[in-house]
Amino acid sequence: MQKNTILGGKKARSAVERSAEVIFTICAFFAVLAVFSITIYMFVNGLPALGQVGVLELLFGTVWKPTAADPSYGILYIILTSIVGTSLAIILGVPIGVLTAIFLAETAPKKVSAVIRPAVELLAGIPSVIYGLLGILILCPLMYELEQFIFKNSETHQYTGGANLISAVLVLAIMILPTVINISESALRAVPQNLRAASLAMGASKIQTIFKVVLPAAKSGIVTAVVLGVGRAIGEAMAISLVSGSSVNAPLPFNSVRFLTTAIVSEMGYAADLHRQVLFTIGLVLFVFIMVINLVLTRILKGGSAREK
Amino acid sequence: MKNSICQKKIRVSDYILHGLIIVSAAVTTLLLVGIMCYVFVRGVGQVNWQFLTTVPSTIKGTFGIAGNIVNTLYIIVITLLIATPIGVGSAIYLNEYAKPGKLVRLIEFTTETLSGIPSILFGLFGMVFFGRTLHLDYSILTGSLTLTLMILPLITRNTQEALKTVPDSYRSGALGIGATKWYMIRTILLPSAMPGIITGIILAIGRIVGESAALLFTAGSGYLLPKDGLGYLEKIMESGGTMTIQLYLSMSKAQYDVAFGIALVLLVIVLVINILTRFLSRKFDVNRI
């Protein structure tokens, strides 16, 4: 009987309560644990090669011949390719993305945006390998023709069959579109309606209102969209691993190039010893880039919310 | 008359900018339509019963992705079994137990960071930590553990959002009539937040199906079906490539027909997942009102 009173079983109940709280706390620390162990593993595996090859020689060397008899591990071109490729993809993708977001949030009739918005979401869900597949079969042949046309009289040009920096940049630009569109659109929608009304009442046209009032007001959201786009572009591997070519060169438009990510994907399979360790160093460089982008992002988000208060 | 307010001033720049907006939207839409149509046209001839239900056979010279489909299912199930409780638990802690402060900020920052790490780096980490340090080698388990880290933020965030929409009056009501906190969470909060949790799970399935870089060096590329009996369990420790991995491998061997067949299957799955999440979030909204 004792058991069924409101006083009974209190001990057992509080034991359950305690353990529930402890279990949830442990769950929450999983993310912390994961990030810390990833950080530690990236550094532990990436740093030895820096010591063995030499920091300057590795990071600023331009010759990448890991399997030669006298191997050379310079990854400068790989780093530069990632930076140049990502920037170009952003320059190309962000305007289209932001303008599409404006279309969806501001100018489109409701029925039209009800069709396009799910389409954008679908674009985000398509597996990256499919982008790569289409890149190889559609983009690369086009690029090859362009290449043959431009370098018709050149003696020194090495033909890439269309797998070059431009192809990779185009694929990346398409892949960042959904990210940019979604986040810019919600930023535009968050702009208070009375700002628009005030601007229109002052006699500004709709387009003037959008570009001079709404866009500046949504600035921090759009910057977030760009930063996330950078993160997605610099980390993408599978879509561009076959589209970007297979040798390490300076990041010029018609050169076959390797990105940080594609170097890892295409060489990890057969790399051994020092070569393998250098690939981990490439992973470390990528990791550092991503961490910097993340910190920038938190800064922006924090700055944005501080201003709102 | 020229300067009357009744006459609309024509601004050329307005027309240009408006034109650009429409062109951009059209480009985005055409890209999607183009991609879907191209994959459909090239893939539809490849997909048939034999393609979906057999494994590749050199003797018969046929190709099938049954093994890859089974591997994908294995990885989805195992990953979700591990990630869902942790993710939901973490969200419950953040929303219901934790007091705002440094600790919460640390957990939220790391969750955010985790979702920003590119999948290739998860792949590297999984290969070294689960594969080599824990001696799981190339196996479905290694792949699942790696993906667990990747989808954890997705599930945590969706659960958190769902928990936030549960009105506070539910909580105080339950606590007020004498329910303990855990009882309140179990019987009031979790059922109310269920649509959000399920949306998170479906989104996670979408990510797992589309993932390739994180699996290439962790789950490997095995394509055989599990053997009968104990084989179903042993399969967890064997290498197994998902459909995306097989697509990548076919693509790098220039077997484009096979690749388009798999691409079509993947697109259909992505489409179904998209429709499901839409349906769920709509249902979710109705419940809130």
Chai-1 contact restraints between the chains, C-beta under 6 A:
chainA,res_idxA,chainB,res_idxB,connection_type,confidence,min_distance_angstrom,max_distance_angstrom,comment,restraint_id
A,R13,B,T180,contact,1.0,0.0,6.0,A-B,restraint_1
A,V16,B,W182,contact,1.0,0.0,6.0,A-B,restraint_2
A,E17,B,T180,contact,1.0,0.0,6.0,A-B,restraint_3
A,E17,B,W182,contact,1.0,0.0,6.0,A-B,restraint_4
A,A20,B,W182,contact,1.0,0.0,6.0,A-B,restraint_5
A,E21,B,Y97,contact,1.0,0.0,6.0,A-B,restraint_6
A,F24,B,G89,contact,1.0,0.0,6.0,A-B,restraint_7
A,F24,B,I92,contact,1.0,0.0,6.0,A-B,restraint_8
A,F24,B,Y93,contact,1.0,0.0,6.0,A-B,restraint_9
A,F24,B,Y97,contact,1.0,0.0,6.0,A-B,restraint_10
A,T25,B,Y93,contact,1.0,0.0,6.0,A-B,restraint_11
A,C27,B,I86,contact,1.0,0.0,6.0,A-B,restraint_12
A,C27,B,G89,contact,1.0,0.0,6.0,A-B,restraint_13
A,C27,B,S90,contact,1.0,0.0,6.0,A-B,restraint_14
A,A28,B,S90,contact,1.0,0.0,6.0,A-B,restraint_15
A,A28,B,Y93,contact,1.0,0.0,6.0,A-B,restraint_16
A,A28,B,I107,contact,1.0,0.0,6.0,A-B,restraint_17
A,F30,B,I86,contact,1.0,0.0,6.0,A-B,restraint_18
A,A31,B,T110,contact,1.0,0.0,6.0,A-B,restraint_19
A,A31,B,T111,contact,1.0,0.0,6.0,A-B,restraint_20
A,A31,B,L114,contact,1.0,0.0,6.0,A-B,restraint_21
A,V32,B,I107,contact,1.0,0.0,6.0,A-B,restraint_22
A,V32,B,T110,contact,1.0,0.0,6.0,A-B,restraint_23
A,A34,B,L149,contact,1.0,0.0,6.0,A-B,restraint_24
A,V35,B,T110,contact,1.0,0.0,6.0,A-B,restraint_25
A,V35,B,T113,contact,1.0,0.0,6.0,A-B,restraint_26
A,V35,B,L114,contact,1.0,0.0,6.0,A-B,restraint_27
A,I38,B,F125,contact,1.0,0.0,6.0,A-B,restraint_28
A,Y41,B,F125,contact,1.0,0.0,6.0,A-B,restraint_29
A,Y41,B,V128,contact,1.0,0.0,6.0,A-B,restraint_30
A,Y41,B,F129,contact,1.0,0.0,6.0,A-B,restraint_31
A,N45,B,V128,contact,1.0,0.0,6.0,A-B,restraint_32
A,I96,B,S24,contact,1.0,0.0,6.0,A-B,restraint_33
A,I96,B,V27,contact,1.0,0.0,6.0,A-B,restraint_34
A,L99,B,L20,contact,1.0,0.0,6.0,A-B,restraint_35
A,L99,B,I21,contact,1.0,0.0,6.0,A-B,restraint_36
A,L99,B,S24,contact,1.0,0.0,6.0,A-B,restraint_37
A,T100,B,S24,contact,1.0,0.0,6.0,A-B,restraint_38
A,T100,B,A25,contact,1.0,0.0,6.0,A-B,restraint_39
A,T100,B,T28,contact,1.0,0.0,6.0,A-B,restraint_40
A,I102,B,I21,contact,1.0,0.0,6.0,A-B,restraint_41
A,F103,B,I21,contact,1.0,0.0,6.0,A-B,restraint_42
A,F103,B,A25,contact,1.0,0.0,6.0,A-B,restraint_43
A,T107,B,I21,contact,1.0,0.0,6.0,A-B,restraint_44
A,I116,B,T29,contact,1.0,0.0,6.0,A-B,restraint_45
A,A119,B,T29,contact,1.0,0.0,6.0,A-B,restraint_46
A,A119,B,L32,contact,1.0,0.0,6.0,A-B,restraint_47
A,L122,B,N274,contact,1.0,0.0,6.0,A-B,restraint_48
A,L123,B,L32,contact,1.0,0.0,6.0,A-B,restraint_49
A,G125,B,G206,contact,1.0,0.0,6.0,A-B,restraint_50
A,G125,B,V270,contact,1.0,0.0,6.0,A-B,restraint_51
A,G125,B,N274,contact,1.0,0.0,6.0,A-B,restraint_52
A,P127,B,G210,contact,1.0,0.0,6.0,A-B,restraint_53
A,P127,B,T244,contact,1.0,0.0,6.0,A-B,restraint_54
A,P127,B,L266,contact,1.0,0.0,6.0,A-B,restraint_55
A,V129,B,S212,contact,1.0,0.0,6.0,A-B,restraint_56
A,V129,B,T244,contact,1.0,0.0,6.0,A-B,restraint_57
A,V129,B,L247,contact,1.0,0.0,6.0,A-B,restraint_58
A,V129,B,Y248,contact,1.0,0.0,6.0,A-B,restraint_59
A,I130,B,A263,contact,1.0,0.0,6.0,A-B,restraint_60
A,L133,B,M251,contact,1.0,0.0,6.0,A-B,restraint_61
A,L133,B,A259,contact,1.0,0.0,6.0,A-B,restraint_62
A,L133,B,A263,contact,1.0,0.0,6.0,A-B,restraint_63
A,S205,B,D14,contact,1.0,0.0,6.0,A-B,restraint_64
A,I207,B,D14,contact,1.0,0.0,6.0,A-B,restraint_65
A,I207,B,L17,contact,1.0,0.0,6.0,A-B,restraint_66
A,I207,B,H18,contact,1.0,0.0,6.0,A-B,restraint_67
A,G231,B,G116,contact,1.0,0.0,6.0,A-B,restraint_68
A,G235,B,P118,contact,1.0,0.0,6.0,A-B,restraint_69
A,A237,B,I120,contact,1.0,0.0,6.0,A-B,restraint_70
A,A237,B,A213,contact,1.0,0.0,6.0,A-B,restraint_71
A,M238,B,S212,contact,1.0,0.0,6.0,A-B,restraint_72
A,M238,B,A213,contact,1.0,0.0,6.0,A-B,restraint_73
A,M238,B,Y248,contact,1.0,0.0,6.0,A-B,restraint_74
A,T261,B,I120,contact,1.0,0.0,6.0,A-B,restraint_75
A,I264,B,I120,contact,1.0,0.0,6.0,A-B,restraint_76
A,M268,B,F217,contact,1.0,0.0,6.0,A-B,restraint_77
A,G283,B,L121,contact,1.0,0.0,6.0,A-B,restraint_78
A,G283,B,L124,contact,1.0,0.0,6.0,A-B,restraint_79
A,F287,B,L121,contact,1.0,0.0,6.0,A-B,restraint_80
A,N294,B,T113,contact,1.0,0.0,6.0,A-B,restraint_81
A,N294,B,G116,contact,1.0,0.0,6.0,A-B,restraint_82
